[in-house]
Each structure stands twice: as C-alpha cells, then as structure tokens.
Amino acid sequence: MSEKRVEVILMRQLAGYLATPMLVVNPLGTLLYFNEPAEVLLGKRFDEVGELPASAWSTVFAPSDADGQPLPPEEFPLLVALARHTPSQRAFWIRSMDGQRRHIEVAAFPLIGLEGTPLGAVATLWES
C-alpha cells in the first residue's frame, strides 16, 4: 500500500461513514478507495479490487457517452479535478464490474493540502 498523507487517510475514513457513493484518488489518479455505497454501483467490493492505477480504472468501467462512444480519460471528472485543480461534473454510462450498464453522474473535487500541495481528488457518484 502506498504512503498516504493524513488528509487523504481522513478523507477515506469520512467516505467510509457516508451513504453517498465516493471514490478517492491520489495525485497520479490511482484509485485509493471507494466506499460501500460505491461498491453497489461499481459491481465489486473494494477489498476485491484494491488500489488501481488510472490507466486501469479509466478503462475497466468502459465509460461512454449516450451514443456508446468511449469517453476519453481527460473528460472524466476525477481526472479533470486532478489536472485543473477545480471541481468537475459529468453524466455518462459505465459498465460495472458485475456486467451492468449504468448511467451515472459524477461530481469530483480536488484535495489540496494546507500548504497548497495537491493530494488527489474525491468523486461522489449516483445512478441517474
């Protein structure tokens, strides 16, 4: 398991207590955690999946637009929040790890340390 800043550890702990599906990534986009409500939408438990680099999670869910065209990674809200250090929101389709096609909305925001250091990003998601 990679080294994590206390702010990221606390964000993960907070996400674990919330009923809203949430994902936490590090500054490189590595998926560090998703909570139990997110497991329902993503189709597997975090304990079964573990940490995933952005190159893996950005393709494993086969994100697409309404016409079925693949979304480029630079349009994923989590990666936008990381790259631009601003919140981002978007609706799109995914194929969950249990094979279900789901229309989700994602709102992501960057995690910035007290000294201005980028720590990663957090996404909330819901099925629409």
C-alpha angles and dihedrals in degrees: 000000000000124000112268133196118241090247090059092046090052092048090052091049092049091049089053090061098046128093090214115094108250139178128196124203133182124235090276091054095253109155104240100175147348123193130236095265088054090052089067092056096039095047101233140064118258089236088061095047106034124182115345129192116238090251089062103041093042089062105028091071093047094221112207142168126247090278093054093253113145115254114233113239092244087068096056109110093227092053092044090052089051096046099041100028089229135107117270135190134189142155120223144140127268136181106229120220089258090059098256119138108224134183107220138176119216129196115187134183133185123251109225123184123231091261092051095262115149107241101175135272141278128218131197116200138185137178114253 
